[in-house]
Amino acid sequence: MWRTASILIGAVLMLLTLGIVMLASTSEALAQARYNNPNYFVIRQGIWLVVALVGALVAAKVDYHHYRWAAIPLQLFFLALLVLVVVPGVGVMVNGSRRWLRAGGLTFQPSEFTKPATVLWLAWWFDRYRRRASTLAYGLILPGIPPALMMGLVFIEPDFGATLLLAIIVGCVLFIGGARFGHLIIAAALGLSAFAFAVLHDPVRMMRVLSFLDVEKYAQKEGFHLMQGLTSFVAGGAWGAGLGNGLQKRFYLPEAHTDFIFAIIGEELGLVGTLGVLALFGTVFVCGLRIAFGAPDFFGRVIAYGLTMAITVQALINIGVVTGCLPTKGLALPFISYGGSNLLVNGLMVGILVNIARHGANDVEDEDLRDVKDRLRTL
């Protein structure tokens, strides 16, 4: 599995390098105007990058089997942090949402850490109750209670995008863990109905949906983000305007250095650049699945699969939003967008994947693995 792990590391390092380069290009004007330092965001991201790399190295060294005893404490710990986030006066409010906590001079987003924590919890659960996973209680209700509490707290921050992402990750891991497809369909229908009801009764989110359906009508209001993002892709064409030559980042496209950095990649590096990013995330996905298939036990397989989905599904949602395939929601592009918490969490997840690969083999084939492959084909 070392070859697969090496390819995974190479793809991630290329994404990280691209992220720093594009952040330097994208954030220069904003950093100069806001902080009188054109390198402000790059310096901060560089510090987080060092922390993320150290975290990834540690995660790659620590035997993933130790997470069996840590799964429940981690789930409870981050659940408690999410409770603190929504407490007025404790959580940090930014742009009408309370999503951050401040510890000294450090601000971080606990919802980012719920992804690996939830995957570890579900891996522990299904490793312990694998033979009863086809029942409603052990396959859906009992393992789904902690993630449901987390999703509820993230939802009321409010952060609809992170809630949807966590729900998709949980659903995929429940299915791989052994839950019945029919049970998951019913749960998904109920969850989507509640989600749609909440969107319909939230004017801000409802306007995002309307602007997604008719972006030209709302181009100067709620659809401004999307329209400017699409303009970036048109301006870039096939080969791009050249690194550093984009215009949309100069106060035309809001959040250009965070959620919409993929649009600046399209403008400056063109279709070739965007396809390269998609190819790198595709490589991460394939390597993650190979590591899952080669894991020596069911616990490792569920972790590897869940972490792979956490990284790649978030990337797909971000790219779908920026290209107008999904309604606008605030999710970072893994390894590329500005944001310390997201960078650290993704580094930790890659480190755990590498650790599982270190214990794996290329010729593992047993009943549990065949069942996982069958479920993946079904999915």
C-alpha positions in Angstrom: 0.0 0.0 0.0 3.0 2.3 0.1 2.6 3.1 -3.5 -1.0 4.2 -3.0 0.0 6.2 0.1 2.8 7.9 -1.8 0.5 8.9 -4.7 -2.0 10.2 -2.1 0.7 12.3 -0.4 1.9 13.6 -3.8 -1.6 14.7 -4.8 -2.3 16.4 -1.5 1.1 18.2 -1.6 0.3 19.5 -5.1 -3.1 20.8 -3.9 -1.5 22.5 -0.9 1.1 24.1 -3.2 -1.5 25.3 -5.6 -3.5 26.6 -2.6 -0.7 28.8 -1.3 0.1 30.1 -4.8 -3.5 30.9 -5.6 -4.0 32.4 -2.1 -1.0 34.7 -2.7 -2.5 35.8 -6.0 -6.1 36.0 -4.9 -5.8 37.8 -1.5 -3.2 40.4 -2.3 -5.6 43.3 -3.0 -7.9 42.5 -0.1 -5.1 42.1 2.4 -3.5 45.4 1.3 -6.8 47.2 1.7 -7.9 45.6 4.9 -4.6 45.1 6.8 -2.1 47.2 4.8 -0.1 44.0 4.2 -0.4 42.2 0.9 0.9 39.0 2.4 -1.4 38.9 5.5 -3.5 36.0 4.5 -0.6 34.0 3.0 1.4 34.4 6.3 -1.5 33.2 8.4 -2.2 30.3 6.0 1.5 29.4 6.0 1.4 29.1 9.8 -1.7 26.9 9.7 0.0 24.8 6.9 2.9 24.1 9.2 0.6 23.1 12.0 -1.4 20.9 9.5 1.7 19.2 8.3 2.9 18.4 11.8 -0.6 17.1 12.6 -0.6 14.9 9.5 2.8 13.5 10.4 1.7 12.7 14.0 -1.6 11.1 12.7 0.5 9.0 10.2 2.6 7.7 13.1 -0.1 7.0 15.7 -1.6 3.5 15.2 -5.2 4.0 14.1 -6.3 1.2 16.3 -5.8 3.6 19.3 -8.8 5.5 18.0 -11.1 2.7 19.3 -10.8 4.0 22.8 -10.7 7.7 21.7 -13.8 7.6 19.5 -16.4 8.2 22.2 -14.4 10.9 24.1 -13.7 12.8 20.9 -17.4 12.7 19.9 -18.4 14.0 23.3 -15.7 16.6 23.4 -16.6 18.2 20.0 -20.3 17.9 20.8 -19.6 20.0 23.9 -17.6 22.5 21.8 -20.6 22.9 19.4 -22.8 23.6 22.4 -20.4 26.4 23.5 -20.5 27.8 19.9 -24.2 28.5 20.0 -24.1 30.0 23.5 -24.5 33.8 23.1 -21.4 35.6 24.3 -19.2 32.5 23.9 -19.3 31.7 20.2 -17.8 34.3 17.9 -20.3 36.0 15.6 -19.3 36.7 12.0 -21.7 37.9 9.3 -24.7 36.8 11.3 -23.5 33.3 12.0 -22.0 32.0 15.3 -19.6 29.3 14.1 -16.3 30.0 15.8 -14.6 29.8 19.3 -11.7 31.9 20.4 -9.0 30.5 22.7 -6.5 33.2 23.4 -5.5 34.7 20.1 -6.6 31.6 18.2 -10.0 31.4 16.5 -11.2 28.0 15.2 -14.3 26.3 13.8 -15.4 23.3 15.8 -17.8 22.1 13.1 -14.8 21.2 11.0 -13.6 18.7 13.6 -17.0 17.0 13.7 -16.2 15.2 10.4 -13.3 13.0 11.5 -14.8 12.7 15.0 -18.1 11.4 13.6 -16.3 9.0 11.2 -14.3 7.5 14.1 -17.5 7.1 16.2 -19.3 5.3 13.4 -16.3 3.1 12.7 -16.1 2.1 16.4 -19.9 1.4 16.5 -20.0 -0.8 13.4 -16.8 -2.6 14.3 -18.5 -3.5 17.6 -22.0 -4.2 16.4 -21.3 -5.3 12.8 -23.5 -8.4 12.9 -26.5 -6.4 14.1 -26.1 -3.5 11.7 -29.0 -4.6 9.5 -31.5 -3.8 12.3 -33.1 -0.4 12.6 -31.8 0.1 16.1 -28.2 -0.9 15.7 -27.9 0.2 12.0 -29.5 3.6 12.2 -31.0 4.9 15.4 -28.4 4.3 18.0 -25.3 5.1 15.9 -27.1 8.1 14.4 -28.0 9.9 17.7 -24.6 11.6 18.3 -24.2 12.7 14.7 -27.8 14.0 14.7 -27.1 16.1 17.8 -24.0 17.5 16.1 -26.0 18.3 12.9 -28.7 20.0 14.9 -26.1 22.2 16.7 -24.3 23.1 13.4 -27.7 23.8 11.8 -28.7 26.4 14.4 -25.3 28.3 14.2 -26.6 28.5 11.4 -24.4 26.6 8.9 -26.7 24.8 6.4 -23.8 23.8 4.2 -21.8 22.1 6.9 -25.0 20.4 8.1 -25.7 19.0 4.7 -22.0 17.9 4.3 -22.0 16.1 7.6 -25.4 14.4 6.8 -24.0 13.1 3.5 -20.8 11.7 5.2 -22.9 10.1 7.9 -25.3 8.5 5.4 -22.4 7.1 3.3 -20.7 5.6 6.4 -23.9 4.2 7.8 -24.5 2.4 4.5 -20.9 1.0 4.3 -21.2 0.0 7.9 -24.1 -2.3 7.2 -27.3 -0.2 7.6 -30.2 -1.2 5.4 -30.6 0.9 2.3 -34.4 1.2 2.9 -33.8 2.5 6.4 -31.4 5.1 5.1 -33.8 6.2 2.3 -36.5 6.8 4.9 -34.1 8.7 7.2 -32.9 10.8 4.2 -36.4 11.6 3.1 -37.3 12.8 6.6 -34.0 14.8 6.9 -34.4 16.4 3.5 -38.0 17.3 4.3 -37.0 19.0 7.6 -34.1 20.7 5.8 -36.4 22.0 3.0 -38.9 23.3 5.6 -36.1 25.2 7.3 -34.9 26.7 4.1 -38.4 27.8 3.1 -38.8 29.6 6.4 -35.3 31.3 6.3 -35.4 34.3 4.0 -31.7 34.4 3.4 -31.4 30.7 2.4 -34.6 30.9 0.4 -33.2 33.8 -1.6 -30.0 31.8 -2.3 -32.2 29.0 -3.8 -34.1 31.5 -5.9 -31.0 33.2 -7.1 -29.6 29.7 -8.0 -32.7 29.0 -10.1 -32.6 32.3 -11.9 -29.1 33.8 -11.4 -29.6 36.6 -14.0 -32.7 38.0 -12.2 -30.8 38.3 -8.9 -27.4 39.1 -10.4 -27.1 42.3 -8.5 -28.3 40.9 -5.2 -28.4 37.4 -3.9 -27.0 36.0 -7.1 -24.0 38.4 -7.2 -21.5 35.8 -5.9 -22.5 33.2 -8.4 -22.7 35.6 -11.4 -19.2 37.0 -10.6 -17.9 33.4 -10.2 -19.3 32.4 -13.6 -17.8 35.5 -15.1 -14.4 34.4 -13.8 -14.7 31.1 -15.7 -15.7 32.8 -18.9 -12.9 35.3 -18.7 -10.4 32.5 -18.1 -11.4 30.5 -21.1 -9.3 27.4 -21.9 -5.8 28.6 -20.9 -6.6 31.4 -18.4 -5.5 35.0 -18.1 -2.3 34.0 -16.4 -1.3 33.7 -12.8 -1.8 37.0 -11.0 -3.7 38.6 -13.9 -7.2 37.9 -12.8 -9.6 40.9 -12.3 -12.4 39.4 -10.3 -10.3 39.1 -7.2 -10.0 42.9 -7.1 -13.2 43.4 -5.2 -15.6 42.1 -7.8 -15.9 38.6 -6.5 -16.6 38.5 -2.7 -14.9 35.7 -0.7 -12.5 35.1 -3.6 -9.8 33.8 -1.3 -12.1 31.4 0.6 -15.3 29.8 -0.8 -14.9 31.0 -4.4 -11.1 30.5 -4.9 -11.9 27.8 -7.5 -13.4 30.6 -9.7 -10.1 32.5 -9.6 -8.3 29.3 -10.5 -10.6 29.2 -13.6 -9.9 32.8 -14.4 -6.1 32.7 -14.1 -5.3 29.1 -15.0 -8.3 28.4 -17.3 -10.1 25.2 -18.0 -6.8 23.4 -17.9 -6.2 24.5 -14.3 -9.7 23.6 -13.1 -9.5 20.1 -14.7 -6.1 19.6 -13.0 -7.7 20.4 -9.7 -10.5 17.9 -10.4 -7.9 15.3 -11.4 -6.1 15.8 -8.1 -9.2 15.3 -6.1 -10.1 12.3 -8.2 -6.7 10.9 -7.3 -7.3 11.5 -3.6 -10.7 9.7 -4.0 -9.2 6.6 -5.7 -6.3 6.4 -3.4 -8.6 6.7 -0.4 -10.8 3.8 -1.7 -7.7 1.6 -2.3 -6.5 2.3 1.2 -10.0 1.3 2.5 -10.0 -1.9 0.4 -6.5 -2.8 1.7 -7.1 -2.0 5.4 -6.4 -5.1 7.6 -9.7 -4.9 9.5 -13.3 -3.6 9.2 -12.5 -0.7 11.6 -9.8 0.6 9.4 -11.9 0.2 6.3 -14.8 2.3 7.6 -12.4 5.0 8.8 -10.6 5.2 5.5 -13.8 5.2 3.5 -15.4 7.9 5.8 -12.4 10.2 5.7 -12.1 9.9 1.9 -15.8 10.8 1.5 -15.3 13.8 4.0 -12.6 15.3 1.8 -13.9 14.6 -1.6 -17.6 15.3 -1.0 -16.7 18.7 0.4 -14.6 19.4 -2.7 -17.5 18.4 -5.0 -20.0 20.6 -3.1 -17.6 23.6 -3.2 -17.0 23.1 -6.9 -20.7 22.6 -7.6 -21.5 25.8 -5.8 -18.9 27.9 -7.6 -19.9 26.5 -11.0 -23.6 27.1 -10.5 -24.5 23.4 -10.1 -25.7 23.9 -6.5 -27.1 26.8 -4.5 -24.6 29.0 -2.8 -23.4 27.8 0.6 -20.2 28.5 2.5 -17.9 25.5 2.3 -14.2 25.8 1.8 -12.3 23.9 -1.0 -10.1 21.4 0.9 -6.3 22.2 0.9 -6.8 25.3 -1.3 -9.2 27.8 0.3 -8.1 30.1 3.1 -9.0 28.8 6.5 -6.9 27.3 9.3 -9.4 24.9 10.9 -10.3 23.3 7.5 -6.6 22.9 6.6 -5.7 21.3 9.9 -8.6 18.9 9.8 -7.9 17.8 6.3 -4.2 17.3 7.2 -5.2 15.1 10.1 -7.5 13.0 7.9 -4.8 12.5 5.3 -2.4 11.5 8.0 -4.9 8.9 9.3 -5.3 7.5 5.8 -1.6 7.1 5.4 -1.4 5.4 8.8 -4.1 2.9 7.7 -2.1 2.3 4.4 1.0 1.5 6.5 -0.9 -1.3 8.1 -2.6 -2.5 5.0 -1.8 -4.9 2.2 -2.6 -5.1 -1.5 -4.1 -8.6 -1.5 -6.6 -8.4 1.4 -9.8 -10.1 0.5 -12.3 -11.4 3.0 -16.0 -11.6 3.5 -16.3 -8.1 5.1 -14.3 -6.6 2.3 -16.4 -8.3 -0.4 -19.5 -6.9 1.4 -18.0 -3.4 1.4 -17.3 -3.6 -2.3 -20.8 -4.8 -3.0 -22.2 -1.9 -1.1 -19.9 0.6 -2.9 -21.1 -0.8 -6.2 -24.7 -0.4 -5.1 -24.0 3.2 -3.9 
